[in-house]
Amino acid sequence: EEVRVPGAAATVQAGVDLAASGGRVCVAAGDWAPFAVNGKDLVIEGQPGAAIDGGRTNVCARLEAGVFELRGFELRDGSQGVVLVSGEAWLDALDIHGMVCGNYCAGAGILASGDVTVTDVAVHDNVSTNTLYGSPGGAGVRFLGDATVDGLWATDNTMDAMAGGAAIDAAGDLYAVNTFVERNASIEGGTSRTSIIRGGPGRCDLWHSGVRDNLSTTMGDTIS
């Protein structure tokens, strides 16, 4: 079953609400309001020129309790780009930028609590502010579950925080190829350790990838 927006539904949220679990929501070019999915397995696909605008304060795409495929969107100017609360997700061909994630928030571009596959995704020009010492980082992405990545550009993200992982913060197993981490900044004025990529207790593998021109201040590391 395919639900077209506009057509069968006037908004992305209305399309998601109308679609049956296991279906597809196909979104035409244009600027669209944020949406949330809870308890359905869905493919949500944007046609060229489809954008989700977060209105400066909203999560652009919130996914919970399902198996999701999200592809083909520009996600811009919200508090966070994609939040996977639970379940599994495949994120493909996304351009995520302009997020400002404050008030002890992590994962401005992507925050994934479940397992996630990321392919051909750009996460750039996002900001995470006001995180506490030892708290989660990830102005670009924060993976709490296992993550498989083939094609991620994490560039020009900034974390003004007492934490690590300005570009990528991974708590589970991370396997990444064709991942490029450039011009990110981890800035903190105290005495805590900052970093650009931070791995957790799981395995962290980067292959055929590049890390360059990043800034990590205050006892800083590129990878920690």
C-alpha positions as CSV (number, residue, x, y, z in Angstrom):
1,E,0.0,0.0,0.0
2,E,1.3,3.5,-0.9
3,V,0.0,6.8,0.4
4,R,0.9,9.8,-1.6
5,V,1.5,13.3,-0.1
6,P,-0.2,15.4,-1.3
7,G,-3.0,13.3,-2.8
8,A,-4.3,10.8,-0.4
9,A,-3.0,13.0,2.5
10,A,-2.3,16.7,2.8
11,T,0.7,16.4,5.1
12,V,3.4,13.9,5.9
13,Q,1.9,13.4,9.4
14,A,-1.5,12.7,7.8
15,G,0.1,10.3,5.4
16,V,1.9,8.4,8.2
17,D,-1.3,8.2,10.2
18,L,-3.2,6.9,7.1
19,A,-0.7,4.3,6.1
20,A,-1.0,0.7,7.3
21,S,2.0,-1.0,8.9
22,G,4.2,-2.4,6.2
23,G,3.2,0.3,3.8
24,R,4.9,3.2,2.1
25,V,4.5,7.0,2.3
26,C,5.7,8.8,-0.8
27,V,6.2,12.6,-0.3
28,A,6.4,15.0,-3.2
29,A,8.8,18.0,-3.5
30,G,8.2,20.9,-1.2
31,D,8.6,22.0,2.4
32,W,6.8,19.9,5.0
33,A,6.2,20.0,8.7
34,P,7.8,17.5,11.1
35,F,6.3,14.1,11.6
36,A,6.3,11.2,14.1
37,V,5.7,7.5,13.7
38,N,4.9,5.1,16.6
39,G,4.2,1.4,16.3
40,K,4.2,1.0,12.5
41,D,6.7,-0.5,10.1
42,L,6.9,2.1,7.3
43,V,8.9,3.2,4.3
44,I,8.9,7.0,4.2
45,E,10.4,8.3,0.9
46,G,10.9,11.9,-0.3
47,Q,11.0,12.7,-3.9
48,P,13.7,15.1,-5.2
49,G,13.2,18.4,-3.5
50,A,11.3,17.1,-0.5
51,A,12.3,18.8,2.8
52,I,11.2,18.6,6.4
53,D,11.6,22.0,8.2
54,G,11.8,21.7,11.9
55,G,10.8,25.3,12.6
56,R,13.9,25.8,14.8
57,T,12.4,24.0,17.8
58,N,11.0,20.6,16.6
59,V,12.5,17.1,15.8
60,C,12.1,16.7,12.1
61,A,11.5,12.9,12.1
62,R,10.7,10.9,15.2
63,L,10.6,7.1,14.8
64,E,9.4,4.8,17.6
65,A,8.6,1.1,18.0
66,G,8.8,-0.2,14.4
67,V,11.1,-1.0,11.5
68,F,11.6,2.1,9.4
69,E,13.1,3.2,6.1
70,L,13.6,6.9,5.8
71,R,15.1,8.2,2.5
72,G,15.4,11.0,0.1
73,F,14.7,14.0,2.4
74,E,16.5,17.2,3.3
75,L,16.0,17.7,7.1
76,R,16.7,21.2,8.2
77,D,16.5,23.8,10.9
78,G,15.1,21.9,13.8
79,S,16.1,20.8,17.3
80,Q,17.2,17.4,16.0
81,G,17.1,15.7,12.6
82,V,16.2,12.1,13.2
83,V,15.4,10.6,16.6
84,L,15.0,6.8,16.6
85,V,13.4,6.2,20.0
86,S,13.2,2.5,19.6
87,G,13.1,-0.2,16.9
88,E,15.3,-0.4,13.8
89,A,15.9,2.1,11.0
90,W,17.6,2.4,7.6
91,L,18.5,6.0,6.9
92,D,19.3,6.6,3.3
93,A,20.1,9.6,1.1
94,L,19.4,12.3,3.7
95,D,20.8,15.8,4.0
96,I,20.6,16.8,7.7
97,H,21.7,20.4,8.6
98,G,20.9,23.4,10.7
99,M,19.9,21.7,13.9
100,V,20.5,23.4,17.2
101,C,20.2,20.9,20.0
102,G,20.5,22.5,23.5
103,N,19.5,21.9,27.1
104,Y,21.7,18.9,27.7
105,C,20.8,17.3,24.4
106,A,22.9,15.0,22.3
107,G,22.6,13.8,18.7
108,A,21.6,16.9,16.9
109,G,21.7,15.3,13.4
110,I,20.9,11.7,14.3
111,L,20.0,10.2,17.7
112,A,19.5,6.5,17.4
113,S,18.6,4.4,20.4
114,G,17.9,1.3,18.3
115,D,20.0,-0.4,15.7
116,V,20.5,1.7,12.6
117,T,21.9,1.4,9.0
118,V,23.1,4.7,7.5
119,T,23.9,5.0,3.8
120,D,24.7,8.1,1.8
121,V,23.8,10.6,4.5
122,A,25.3,14.1,5.0
123,V,25.1,15.5,8.6
124,H,26.6,19.0,8.6
125,D,26.4,22.4,10.2
126,N,24.6,21.2,13.4
127,V,25.2,22.4,16.9
128,S,24.9,20.7,20.3
129,T,25.2,23.0,23.3
130,N,25.1,22.9,27.1
131,T,25.9,19.2,27.8
132,L,27.3,18.3,31.2
133,Y,30.7,16.8,31.9
134,G,30.6,13.1,31.1
135,S,27.3,13.3,29.3
136,P,26.6,12.0,25.8
137,G,28.0,14.0,22.9
138,G,27.4,13.9,19.2
139,A,26.6,17.2,17.6
140,G,26.6,15.2,14.4
141,V,25.4,11.7,15.3
142,R,24.8,9.7,18.5
143,F,24.5,5.9,18.2
144,L,23.2,4.1,21.3
145,G,22.6,0.9,19.5
146,D,24.7,-0.9,16.9
147,A,25.3,1.1,13.7
148,T,26.4,0.0,10.2
149,V,27.5,2.9,8.0
150,D,28.3,3.0,4.3
151,G,28.6,6.6,3.2
152,L,28.4,9.3,6.0
153,W,29.7,12.8,5.7
154,A,29.9,14.4,9.1
155,T,31.2,17.9,8.5
156,D,31.2,21.3,10.2
157,N,29.3,20.2,13.3
158,T,30.1,22.0,16.6
159,M,29.7,20.8,20.2
160,D,30.0,23.4,23.0
161,A,30.1,20.9,25.8
162,M,32.0,19.0,28.4
163,A,31.7,15.7,26.5
164,G,33.3,13.8,23.7
165,G,32.4,12.8,20.2
166,A,31.5,16.1,18.5
167,A,31.0,14.4,15.1
168,I,30.2,10.8,16.0
169,D,29.5,9.4,19.5
170,A,28.9,5.6,19.5
171,A,27.9,3.6,22.5
172,G,27.3,0.3,20.7
173,D,29.2,-1.5,17.9
174,L,30.1,0.8,15.0
175,Y,31.2,-0.5,11.7
176,A,31.7,2.3,9.2
177,V,33.1,2.5,5.7
178,N,33.3,5.5,3.4
179,T,32.8,7.8,6.3
180,F,34.3,11.3,6.2
181,V,34.7,13.5,9.3
182,E,35.9,17.0,8.5
183,R,36.0,20.5,10.1
184,N,34.0,19.5,13.2
185,A,34.8,21.2,16.5
186,S,34.6,20.1,20.1
187,I,35.0,23.2,22.3
188,E,34.9,23.4,26.1
189,G,36.4,25.9,28.4
190,G,36.9,23.7,31.5
191,T,39.2,20.8,32.2
192,S,37.3,17.9,30.7
193,R,38.5,15.8,27.7
194,T,36.9,16.5,24.4
195,S,37.1,14.6,21.1
196,I,35.7,14.4,17.6
197,I,34.9,10.6,17.5
198,R,34.1,8.8,20.7
199,G,33.5,5.0,21.0
200,G,31.8,3.3,23.8
201,P,32.3,-0.2,25.2
202,G,31.4,-1.8,21.9
203,R,33.6,-2.3,18.8
204,C,34.5,0.7,16.7
205,D,35.8,0.0,13.1
206,L,36.4,2.6,10.5
207,W,37.5,1.5,7.0
208,H,38.2,3.5,3.8
209,S,37.4,6.7,5.7
210,G,38.9,10.1,6.3
211,V,39.3,12.2,9.4
212,R,40.9,15.6,9.0
213,D,40.8,19.4,9.8
214,N,38.9,18.9,13.1
215,L,39.3,21.0,16.2
216,S,39.2,19.4,19.7
217,T,40.2,21.7,22.6
218,T,41.0,21.1,26.3
219,M,43.0,17.9,26.5
220,G,41.5,17.1,23.2
221,D,41.7,14.0,21.1
222,T,40.6,13.3,17.6
223,I,39.4,9.8,18.5
224,S,38.7,8.7,22.1
